[in-house]
Amino acid sequence: MTDELLARAREWLSQDPDPRTVEELQGLIDAGDTAGLEDRFKERLQFGTAGLRGALGAGPNRMNRVIVAQAAAGLAAYLLEHGSKPSVVVGYDARHNSDVFARDTAEIMEGAGVHAHLLPTHLPTPVLAFAIRHLGCSAGVMVTASHNPPQDNGYKVYLEDSSQIVPPADAEISAAIDAVGRVDEMPLSEAYELLGPEVAEAYVEAVVALPSDGPRDIVAVYTPMHGVGRDTLVEAVSRAGFPALHVVRDQAEPDPDFPTVAFPNPEEPGAMDLALKLSSEVGADIIVANDPDADRCAVGVRDGESYRMLTGDQVGVLLGDFLLRKGVQGTYAASIVSSDLLGRQAAAHGQPWEQTLTGFKWLGKIPTLVFGYEEALGYSVAPDIARDKDGVSAIITVLEMAAALKADGRTLIDQLDAIYREHGLHATSQLSVRVEDLSIIARAMQTLRTSPPSSLGGLAVTSVDDLADGYHGLPPTDGIRLGLEGNTRIIARPSGTEPKLKCYIEVVVPVEESIESSREIADAAIAGIKQDLSEALGL
């Protein structure tokens, strides 16, 4: 163990206010655990457009009270530099230490001269996003790691428009964080405003106002995935006049350990098993789910005698179709890795269409946005409520859509097939690889940049675009777009929140005979592309 590493650890230890991480760090020092200390001190969690996210623990490479205090102080300095009498509203989910990080943030903000409002209990992320404009705040902070594993936590920052930060604000806040001194010397104040239930109540009222008058008969199973969405959604569903949801009992209560799932993400294999089982027992028409902080929405449907989950793109084009047919006018948008189908739908209804970089922070910046989605189960059906993805308002809209179709003797699958017949079957899939060694991702991206494959799945690669150079006017980002024959495309990028390489595949097949035959063609093409891409990248 080097003297420099030991000195850094002791300096950190001397200002850490958390007895648990003090004990953890002191134990590593006493044991002479060089590897453990190097892992915690070799680098620092970087503040970026996703804020902060990482495993809980001691040191700068973990989420802890020192890191959070530095982030809060840096954000406070940024707000004070960019406006007079700034204010912030702070929310949190039910993960380990979320309430502690939120309270610390409120005390540091208030001590620095930024008036802080603290939400009264753990609540969905969209409630926090809504609260920013509802209270007229300069910024918002949500302590959450969304659908990450239980050992993680995070820190999301929004500015006054209720959308997440984008460049250059992220770099400016990061620089302010780097300039923060010892956290045990910061002025603290308990004069922050602890809010009551009125903000969450106002949010529910806004969501309940979304559905039009119409059918309400729908049998739905719901899981909050051990998160914080249940109470808010159940209340909104009741007030909107829909029948009570069948809530998955074993996933109903907030639990930071997420005991019934390997990963608390509705997209992960096995995560929806309990909801699928309950759906068969109660004869549900549809299944709806939130992730733990309720900013995402998953949807499942009856398919013959069983049930299956829809993809994020399928839900996105269904919601887009529903809003377009209701006559909602304005810009429809999706992230670049989502299906191109929504663009064709918007054009057919004479509405503007935009693509953005991955991440709802970019969709939220579109001034005329009326509907935006990203394939990772994120939907904004009401940007006037919050310019961020919102799993609660999305579920309310899904219930309205499904009930209207049921009244006509139709299902979500029937409507999806009708969309495909009009615009072609757009089949999307992912090749997603989780890694321990991040160099694997770097090597794969380098391969695509310097020696991309000439064909994949029997289809010629017709174009290679490096998104780092900008693409169709979008800001530069780390990604590669491969264009293939027949409107097929692949976009490869490192995940912004997890140690994953993600390759997004879209195959478009005209529906000339039947949906089933077109799907078989698309499925075969996707399987071939995945196999060849894996081999080309050494995955």
NUTOR-705004 format. One line per 3 residues: their letters; for each residue x, y, z of C-alpha. Coordinates in nm, 3 decimals. Each point is the difference from the previous one (the first is absolute). Example, Ala and Ser with C-alpha at 12.3 -4.5 7.8 and 13.67 -1.06 7.14 Angstrom:
2
AS) 1.230/-0.450/0.780 | 0.137/0.344/-0.066
END
This chain:
539
MTD) 0.000/0.000/0.000 | 0.153/0.333/-0.105 | 0.028/0.292/0.239
ELL) -0.200/0.212/-0.244 | -0.291/-0.246/-0.010 | -0.001/-0.030/0.378
ARA) 0.003/0.379/0.037 | -0.294/0.038/-0.236 | -0.197/-0.264/0.188
REW) 0.068/0.165/0.336 | -0.091/0.343/-0.136 | -0.330/-0.140/-0.124
LSQ) -0.060/-0.179/0.328 | 0.053/0.315/0.203 | -0.295/0.179/-0.165
DPD) -0.245/-0.289/-0.047 | -0.318/0.053/0.210 | -0.134/-0.355/-0.048
PRT) 0.100/-0.255/0.269 | -0.058/-0.290/-0.240 | 0.238/0.118/-0.271
VEE) 0.248/0.116/0.267 | 0.004/-0.356/0.135 | 0.035/-0.142/-0.352
LQG) 0.292/0.224/-0.090 | 0.177/-0.036/0.335 | -0.029/-0.378/-0.033
LID) 0.174/0.009/-0.338 | 0.278/0.219/0.139 | 0.050/-0.220/0.306
AGD) 0.008/-0.315/-0.214 | 0.248/0.151/-0.242 | -0.243/-0.080/-0.282
TAG) 0.174/0.179/-0.284 | -0.229/-0.143/-0.269 | -0.312/0.109/0.190
LED) 0.132/0.352/0.047 | 0.119/0.031/-0.358 | -0.343/-0.106/-0.124
RFK) -0.161/0.277/0.204 | 0.259/0.270/-0.070 | 0.140/-0.076/-0.347
ERL) -0.262/0.225/-0.158 | -0.302/0.211/0.087 | -0.366/-0.037/-0.093
QFG) -0.036/0.251/-0.278 | -0.285/0.247/-0.001 | -0.150/0.021/-0.348
TAG) -0.331/0.027/-0.184 | -0.122/-0.304/0.196 | 0.110/0.165/0.325
LRG) 0.167/-0.254/0.227 | -0.060/-0.372/0.025 | 0.201/-0.277/0.161
ALG) 0.032/-0.259/0.273 | -0.040/0.107/0.362 | 0.316/0.001/0.208
AGP) 0.295/0.205/0.122 | 0.230/0.211/-0.216 | -0.029/0.218/-0.310
NRM) -0.082/-0.296/-0.227 | -0.318/-0.080/0.196 | -0.331/0.165/0.084
NRV) 0.019/0.135/0.358 | -0.069/0.304/0.211 | 0.330/0.169/-0.088
IVA) -0.059/-0.035/-0.376 | -0.360/0.121/0.040 | 0.108/0.295/0.214
QAA) 0.253/0.103/-0.263 | -0.261/-0.033/-0.275 | -0.252/0.206/0.197
AGL) 0.254/0.273/0.076 | 0.113/0.012/-0.363 | -0.357/0.023/-0.127
AAY) -0.071/0.274/0.254 | 0.300/0.200/-0.124 | -0.119/-0.042/-0.360
LLE) -0.352/0.118/0.085 | 0.128/0.300/0.195 | 0.219/0.098/-0.294
HGS) -0.285/-0.024/-0.250 | -0.283/0.175/0.181 | -0.111/0.208/0.296
KPS) -0.187/-0.167/0.285 | 0.017/-0.351/-0.149 | -0.206/-0.285/0.142
VVV) 0.000/-0.378/-0.031 | -0.243/-0.283/0.070 | 0.142/-0.334/0.112
GYD) -0.165/-0.341/-0.035 | 0.107/-0.356/0.065 | -0.097/-0.362/-0.055
ARH) 0.007/-0.290/0.248 | 0.353/-0.125/-0.066 | 0.259/-0.038/0.272
NSD) 0.109/0.346/0.125 | -0.223/0.193/-0.242 | -0.175/0.184/0.282
VFA) 0.335/0.083/0.165 | 0.149/0.133/-0.325 | -0.314/0.209/-0.059
RDT) 0.006/0.154/0.347 | 0.373/0.073/-0.027 | -0.063/0.173/-0.332
AEI) -0.276/0.217/0.147 | 0.218/0.103/0.298 | 0.300/0.083/-0.220
MEG) -0.210/0.194/-0.251 | -0.166/0.203/0.273 | 0.334/0.060/0.170
AGV) 0.147/0.125/-0.329 | -0.282/0.246/-0.058 | -0.216/-0.203/-0.238
HAH) -0.350/-0.042/0.141 | -0.080/-0.371/0.012 | -0.334/-0.182/-0.006
LLP) 0.010/-0.365/0.107 | -0.275/-0.238/-0.107 | -0.157/-0.166/0.306
THL) 0.061/-0.366/-0.080 | 0.126/-0.228/-0.274 | -0.192/0.080/-0.320
PTP) 0.025/-0.072/-0.374 | 0.259/0.188/-0.201 | -0.272/0.164/-0.216
VLA) -0.145/0.162/0.313 | 0.337/0.168/0.057 | 0.021/0.111/-0.363
FAI) -0.355/0.140/0.023 | 0.081/0.178/0.328 | 0.272/0.215/-0.158
RHL) -0.237/0.208/-0.213 | -0.290/-0.040/0.243 | 0.206/0.171/0.273
GCS) 0.187/0.232/-0.238 | 0.342/-0.137/0.098 | 0.332/0.058/-0.172
AGV) 0.091/-0.368/0.012 | -0.094/-0.342/0.128 | 0.195/-0.292/0.142
MVT) -0.125/-0.359/0.001 | 0.191/-0.255/0.205 | -0.054/-0.324/-0.191
ASH) 0.181/-0.268/-0.197 | -0.315/-0.080/-0.196 | 0.014/-0.369/-0.098
NPP) 0.361/-0.070/0.097 | 0.091/-0.287/0.236 | -0.070/0.042/0.375
QDN) 0.359/0.092/0.091 | -0.019/0.316/-0.213 | -0.131/0.348/0.054
GYK) 0.008/0.318/-0.205 | -0.057/0.373/-0.024 | -0.198/0.154/-0.288
VYL) -0.006/0.375/-0.059 | -0.268/0.198/-0.181 | -0.012/0.370/-0.082
EDS) -0.295/0.236/0.011 | -0.171/-0.132/-0.315 | -0.043/-0.340/0.178
SQI) 0.225/-0.183/-0.245 | 0.333/-0.159/0.088 | 0.324/0.188/-0.049
VPP) 0.182/-0.002/-0.334 | 0.332/0.156/-0.108 | 0.138/0.247/0.086
ADA) -0.178/0.002/0.337 | 0.136/-0.344/0.091 | 0.362/0.106/-0.053
EIS) -0.051/0.325/0.188 | -0.157/-0.178/0.297 | 0.276/-0.262/-0.008
AAI) 0.265/0.273/0.011 | -0.176/0.160/0.296 | -0.005/-0.337/0.177
DAV) 0.375/-0.040/-0.058 | 0.057/0.335/0.172 | -0.181/-0.103/0.320
GRV) 0.217/-0.023/0.312 | -0.043/-0.217/0.308 | -0.360/-0.097/0.057
DEM) 0.028/0.014/0.378 | 0.066/0.375/-0.028 | -0.312/0.076/-0.204
PLS) -0.268/0.220/0.156 | -0.317/-0.202/0.061 | -0.353/0.118/0.073
EAY) -0.315/-0.180/0.104 | -0.210/0.296/-0.113 | -0.095/-0.179/-0.322
ELL) -0.373/-0.045/-0.068 | -0.134/-0.349/0.064 | -0.294/-0.029/-0.237
GPE) -0.329/-0.166/0.080 | -0.213/-0.216/-0.231 | -0.119/0.294/-0.210
VAE) 0.257/-0.037/-0.281 | -0.071/-0.370/-0.055 | -0.370/0.082/0.015
AYV) 0.039/0.266/-0.271 | 0.193/-0.248/-0.214 | -0.276/-0.262/0.032
EAV) -0.262/0.260/-0.093 | 0.197/0.087/-0.315 | 0.030/-0.367/-0.099
VAL) -0.367/-0.072/0.066 | -0.095/0.284/-0.235 | 0.172/-0.169/-0.295
PSD) -0.253/-0.268/-0.108 | -0.297/0.102/-0.211 | -0.350/-0.115/0.086
GPR) -0.042/-0.351/-0.128 | 0.003/-0.368/0.089 | 0.164/-0.099/0.327
DIV) -0.057/-0.377/0.004 | 0.344/-0.162/0.010 | 0.148/-0.274/0.218
AVY) 0.364/0.083/0.073 | 0.275/-0.159/0.208 | 0.264/0.238/0.137
TPM) 0.340/-0.033/0.161 | 0.201/0.290/0.146 | 0.309/-0.229/0.003
HGV) 0.065/0.060/0.374 | 0.013/0.372/-0.078 | -0.186/0.319/0.085
GRD) -0.265/0.015/-0.276 | -0.286/-0.192/0.158 | -0.173/0.256/0.221
TLV) 0.014/0.281/-0.255 | -0.118/-0.217/-0.289 | -0.275/-0.177/0.193
EAV) -0.139/0.336/0.107 | 0.012/0.137/-0.355 | -0.165/-0.312/-0.143
SRA) -0.283/0.023/0.252 | -0.067/0.369/-0.057 | 0.010/-0.044/-0.379
GFP) -0.284/-0.251/0.029 | 0.181/-0.320/-0.095 | -0.057/-0.325/0.193
ALH) 0.243/-0.074/0.280 | 0.328/-0.150/-0.115 | 0.097/-0.354/0.097
VVR) 0.330/0.078/0.174 | 0.270/-0.270/0.019 | 0.008/-0.055/0.375
DQA) 0.360/-0.117/0.034 | 0.128/0.308/-0.185 | -0.245/0.255/0.141
EPD) 0.199/0.152/0.288 | 0.309/0.217/-0.048 | 0.304/-0.217/0.075
PDF) 0.355/0.118/-0.080 | 0.124/-0.360/-0.020 | -0.243/-0.093/-0.283
PTV) -0.025/-0.358/0.132 | -0.209/-0.157/-0.279 | 0.208/0.111/-0.301
AFP) 0.362/-0.026/-0.110 | -0.019/0.353/-0.145 | -0.295/0.232/0.077
NPE) -0.059/0.080/-0.365 | -0.316/-0.116/-0.182 | 0.214/-0.068/-0.308
EPG) 0.222/-0.255/0.177 | -0.076/-0.374/-0.035 | -0.217/-0.126/0.285
AMD) -0.087/0.342/0.140 | -0.361/-0.021/-0.122 | -0.060/-0.367/0.090
LAL) -0.218/0.076/0.303 | -0.211/0.247/-0.197 | -0.043/-0.247/-0.284
KLS) -0.109/-0.268/0.247 | -0.254/0.228/0.169 | -0.136/0.105/-0.340
SEV) -0.087/-0.362/-0.082 | -0.167/-0.039/0.339 | -0.226/0.307/-0.033
GAD) -0.053/-0.009/-0.378 | 0.157/0.340/-0.054 | -0.038/0.192/-0.324
IIV) 0.339/0.168/0.041 | 0.300/0.018/0.232 | 0.163/0.329/0.101
AND) 0.318/0.053/0.198 | 0.225/0.275/0.128 | 0.367/-0.017/0.075
PDA) 0.099/0.083/0.361 | -0.015/0.380/-0.037 | -0.306/-0.017/-0.228
DRC) 0.134/0.207/-0.286 | -0.024/-0.297/-0.239 | -0.299/-0.205/-0.109
AVG) -0.018/-0.357/-0.130 | -0.306/-0.155/-0.162 | -0.102/-0.363/-0.048
VRD) -0.292/-0.137/-0.199 | -0.212/-0.310/-0.027 | 0.118/-0.205/-0.294
GES) -0.240/-0.291/-0.048 | -0.004/-0.203/0.320 | 0.319/0.156/0.136
YRM) 0.159/0.343/0.044 | 0.306/0.171/-0.139 | 0.179/0.326/0.061
LTG) 0.008/0.263/-0.272 | 0.327/0.166/-0.090 | 0.063/0.363/0.081
DQV) -0.026/0.086/-0.368 | -0.335/-0.178/-0.031 | -0.143/0.194/0.293
GVL) 0.147/0.320/-0.143 | -0.166/-0.037/-0.339 | -0.330/-0.102/0.163
LGD) 0.001/0.311/0.221 | 0.103/0.216/-0.295 | -0.281/-0.144/-0.212
FLL) -0.251/0.057/0.280 | 0.097/0.366/0.050 | 0.016/0.068/-0.375
RKG) -0.349/-0.143/-0.046 | -0.122/0.215/0.290 | 0.122/0.301/-0.197
VQG) 0.282/0.104/0.233 | 0.202/0.249/-0.205 | 0.368/0.079/0.044
TYA) 0.336/-0.168/-0.028 | 0.027/-0.377/0.034 | 0.348/-0.124/0.079
ASI) 0.211/-0.299/0.096 | 0.363/-0.070/0.073 | 0.224/-0.103/-0.288
VSS) 0.020/-0.359/0.128 | -0.378/-0.035/0.005 | -0.207/-0.115/-0.295
DLL) -0.040/0.228/-0.300 | -0.366/-0.101/-0.024 | -0.130/0.292/0.208
GRQ) 0.142/0.234/-0.262 | -0.208/-0.166/-0.271 | -0.308/0.015/0.222
AAA) 0.048/0.371/0.072 | 0.051/0.076/-0.369 | -0.323/-0.182/-0.088
HGQ) -0.185/0.233/0.238 | 0.184/0.313/-0.112 | 0.186/0.049/0.327
PWE) 0.367/0.093/0.053 | 0.246/-0.275/0.090 | 0.343/0.021/0.160
QTL) 0.272/-0.241/0.108 | 0.236/0.077/0.287 | 0.300/-0.158/0.162
TGF) -0.065/-0.277/0.251 | -0.132/0.122/0.334 | -0.316/0.180/0.093
KWL) 0.201/0.311/0.083 | 0.015/0.067/-0.375 | -0.367/-0.074/-0.070
GKI) -0.101/0.232/0.283 | 0.174/0.293/-0.169 | -0.229/-0.002/-0.306
PTL) -0.216/0.313/0.053 | -0.306/-0.124/-0.191 | 0.012/-0.361/0.124
VFG) -0.340/-0.167/0.053 | 0.119/-0.360/0.009 | 0.345/-0.147/0.033
YEE) 0.133/-0.343/0.076 | 0.314/-0.208/0.022 | 0.005/-0.374/-0.055
ALG) 0.119/-0.067/0.357 | -0.362/0.034/0.124 | 0.008/0.378/0.040
YSV) -0.304/0.202/-0.113 | -0.116/0.360/0.031 | -0.369/0.019/-0.086
APD) -0.041/0.336/0.174 | 0.307/0.226/-0.020 | -0.205/0.277/0.160
IAR) 0.006/-0.205/0.322 | 0.374/-0.067/-0.014 | 0.255/0.006/-0.278
DKD) 0.130/-0.343/0.095 | -0.110/-0.358/-0.034 | -0.298/-0.076/0.221
GVS) -0.112/-0.356/0.069 | -0.313/0.104/0.189 | -0.162/0.218/-0.267
AII) 0.109/-0.255/-0.262 | -0.187/-0.280/0.179 | -0.312/0.215/0.032
TVL) 0.014/0.060/-0.377 | 0.058/-0.370/-0.070 | -0.308/-0.084/0.208
EMA) -0.207/0.254/-0.192 | 0.124/-0.138/-0.333 | -0.056/-0.364/0.096
AAL) -0.350/0.069/0.137 | -0.101/0.180/-0.321 | 0.123/-0.289/-0.212
KAD) -0.171/-0.256/0.224 | -0.330/0.184/-0.041 | 0.041/-0.050/-0.376
GRT) 0.081/-0.369/0.045 | 0.369/0.054/-0.076 | 0.333/-0.025/0.182
LID) 0.335/0.176/0.005 | 0.136/-0.276/-0.224 | -0.279/0.058/-0.251
QLD) 0.086/0.371/-0.012 | 0.372/-0.070/-0.028 | -0.064/-0.230/-0.296
AIY) -0.210/0.270/-0.165 | 0.291/0.243/0.036 | 0.235/-0.254/-0.157
REH) -0.233/-0.057/-0.293 | -0.002/0.372/-0.068 | 0.370/0.075/0.047
GLH) 0.183/-0.335/-0.018 | 0.105/-0.231/0.279 | 0.280/0.174/0.192
ATS) 0.169/-0.270/0.208 | 0.249/0.119/0.259 | 0.233/-0.190/0.226
QLS) 0.316/0.046/0.203 | 0.333/-0.173/0.030 | 0.090/0.110/0.354
VRV) 0.319/-0.119/0.167 | 0.074/0.068/0.368 | 0.374/0.002/0.077
EDL) 0.227/0.014/0.302 | 0.291/0.135/-0.207 | -0.094/0.329/-0.168
SII) 0.288/-0.039/-0.245 | -0.212/-0.262/-0.179 | -0.247/0.273/-0.093
ARA) 0.277/0.235/-0.112 | 0.151/-0.269/-0.224 | -0.337/-0.082/-0.156
MQT) -0.068/0.366/-0.081 | 0.349/0.037/-0.146 | -0.060/-0.304/-0.222
LRT) -0.318/0.154/-0.139 | 0.180/0.328/-0.067 | 0.310/-0.138/-0.168
SPP) -0.103/-0.332/-0.156 | -0.379/-0.036/-0.010 | -0.148/-0.320/-0.148
SSL) -0.095/0.009/-0.367 | -0.318/-0.200/0.059 | -0.212/-0.121/0.291
GGL) -0.266/-0.270/-0.014 | 0.046/-0.025/-0.374 | -0.077/0.372/-0.046
AVT) 0.265/0.234/-0.140 | 0.113/0.286/0.221 | -0.069/0.305/-0.215
SVD) 0.104/0.282/0.232 | 0.206/0.060/0.314 | -0.057/0.321/0.198
DLA) 0.207/0.092/0.303 | -0.235/0.184/0.233 | 0.304/0.157/0.166
DGY) 0.022/0.217/-0.314 | -0.363/0.105/0.035 | -0.287/-0.156/-0.195
HGL) -0.272/0.195/-0.181 | 0.064/0.305/0.215 | 0.006/-0.182/0.334
PPT) 0.271/0.077/0.257 | 0.299/-0.238/-0.006 | -0.032/-0.315/0.210
DGI) 0.180/-0.332/0.036 | -0.183/-0.224/-0.246 | 0.015/-0.165/-0.342
RLG) -0.291/-0.032/-0.244 | 0.014/-0.276/-0.260 | -0.245/0.020/-0.287
LEG) -0.089/-0.330/-0.169 | -0.206/-0.096/-0.300 | -0.377/0.038/0.016
NTR) -0.034/0.279/0.261 | 0.174/-0.218/0.258 | 0.231/0.180/0.242
IIA) 0.212/-0.063/0.309 | 0.114/0.256/0.256 | 0.272/-0.106/0.245
RPS) 0.080/0.204/0.310 | 0.126/-0.040/0.355 | -0.277/0.028/0.259
GTE) 0.003/0.329/0.187 | -0.108/-0.154/0.330 | 0.119/-0.363/0.004
PKL) 0.314/-0.196/-0.103 | -0.162/-0.116/-0.325 | 0.056/0.015/-0.372
KCY) -0.335/0.047/-0.169 | -0.068/-0.070/-0.368 | -0.346/0.108/-0.117
IEV) -0.131/-0.182/-0.308 | -0.297/0.095/-0.218 | -0.123/-0.205/-0.296
VVP) -0.287/0.125/-0.217 | -0.207/-0.255/-0.193 | -0.304/0.090/-0.215
VEE) -0.318/-0.185/0.095 | -0.095/-0.157/-0.333 | -0.158/-0.328/0.108
SIE) -0.042/-0.016/0.377 | 0.142/0.151/0.317 | 0.123/-0.347/0.097
SSR) 0.199/-0.060/-0.318 | 0.153/0.348/0.016 | 0.096/-0.059/0.363
EIA) 0.169/-0.328/-0.090 | 0.209/0.180/-0.261 | 0.092/0.275/0.246
DAA) 0.083/-0.244/0.281 | 0.231/-0.201/-0.227 | 0.177/0.317/-0.111
IAG) 0.048/0.119/0.359 | 0.135/-0.339/0.110 | 0.254/0.000/-0.283
IKQ) 0.107/0.357/0.073 | 0.051/-0.075/0.370 | 0.210/-0.306/-0.070
DLS) 0.223/0.172/-0.255 | 0.032/0.317/0.211 | 0.102/-0.198/0.309
EAL) 0.268/-0.181/-0.200 | 0.125/0.320/-0.163 | 0.038/0.173/0.337
GL) 0.134/-0.301/0.188 | -0.284/0.005/0.252
END
